[in-house]
């Protein structure tokens, strides 16, 4: 893995001649009502940085997973790369390992014509006690596409599969209908839907019923203030679990993205709450905070 990262980094450096440099920092924290907690802290160096869509470098990350009576720590090393793929298409990749398995993500995407198209793949640890102690991983791959149906109405669709360590294969469908109620005030009304089906229900301790469905009407507000993009969303709907009936579904999100610039700091902060179950105890409270920072020079 180290040889691969070095070779890929040298290739990225050669393809990004005359670029600047950047330091990257990221932090992710989450917790649920069962006091299961995740903390990831990462820092990296991108010696070939042109902008947010063109770079090459490395990142080290420390991950800690824990709950009442247990915890697990791991170090991870990633290579980080992004560039052009021809025409309107771009790509990015974050490829690495925790010493036991390959980890990371990659995507190929285009925003041509104002419609986002993307193919993606991601591999990571199942963030539960069994996942950490027994080395359970998942690989998640799929495609997503925006459809601009009308000037103020957009449909977003996603189809994916998620393959877990063991025998469970999850089929995932997501959809979002977005109507811009006010362009002046940045208000949109959305219907967010999600469905998945597990081939082997309840194989380990992550949430895996035979099927799960959710529909959440959501109000989203986005404004630009002194170059910052600020967003807030709140939703309330229903969720259905095989063999367990229906329950309320709730979500809240806050996000802030700093102005783009040729050099200097860039910040992205996202925080949220949902009551979607995460583990097999059907916990209905999940909170997260995600921070990413880039200092280019």
C-alpha positions, 0 to 999 in steps of 0.5 A: 500500500505504501508503494502504491501511495508513493507512486500515485503521489509522484504521478499526481505531482508530475501532472500538477506542475507549477501548482501551489501547496496546501495543508488539509485538516478534517474532523468528524464526530458523531454520537447516538442515544446509546452513547456510541461515539466516533471521532476521526481527526486527519491532517495532510499535505497536498504538495500539488495544489491548484484548486479544490478540483486539482490536487495530489498529496497524502493524509494521516488520520486517527480514528476512535470508535467507542461506547459503554465498556469498549473502545478501539483506535486505529491509524489510517494513511491515505493518498488524496488526488483530484483532476480532469477526466476529459470534457466536462468530467472530473474525478477525485480519490482518497485511497488508503488503508488502516493496516488491515484493509483498503479504505477510501473513496473515489468518484467520477462526476460532471456538472455540465448543463447544471445537472450533477452526474456522478459514479462513486465507490466508498470502502470503510469500517462498519462503525459499531462494536462488532465492526471495530473488534471483528474487522467488519467492512463495507463497500458502497458503490452507485450512481446519482443523477440530477434531472432539471424538470422545470426552471424551479423543479429538480429531481435527484435519484441515486441507485447503489449497492452496499456489500458488507463483510459476511453475506449481507448485500444491501440494495439502496435507492434514494430520491429527492424532489426539490421545488425552489419556492423563493429564489430571492430568499433561497427557500426550497421545499423538498421531499427526501425519500430512501429505501434499502433492502438487506439480503441477510437481515440482522447478521451483525450489530449494525442496523439491517432489517429486511427492508427500511423506507423513509419519506421526509418533507423538508424545508431548506434555506440557503443564503450567501452572506459576505461570500459565505454559503450558509444553509439550514434544513429541517424535516419531519416525516415517517419511516417504516421498518420491516416487522416494526411498523411506522415511526416519525422521522426527523432531521435537522442540518446546518452547513457553512462554506467559506468563500472560494479564493486562489490562496488562503483558508477554506472552511466547510462545516456541517452539523446534523441530527436524525433519528434514523437507526444506526445499530441493531438496538434501534437507537433513534437519535444520531448527531454528527459534526463534520469540519474540513479546512484547507490552507493553500499557499 
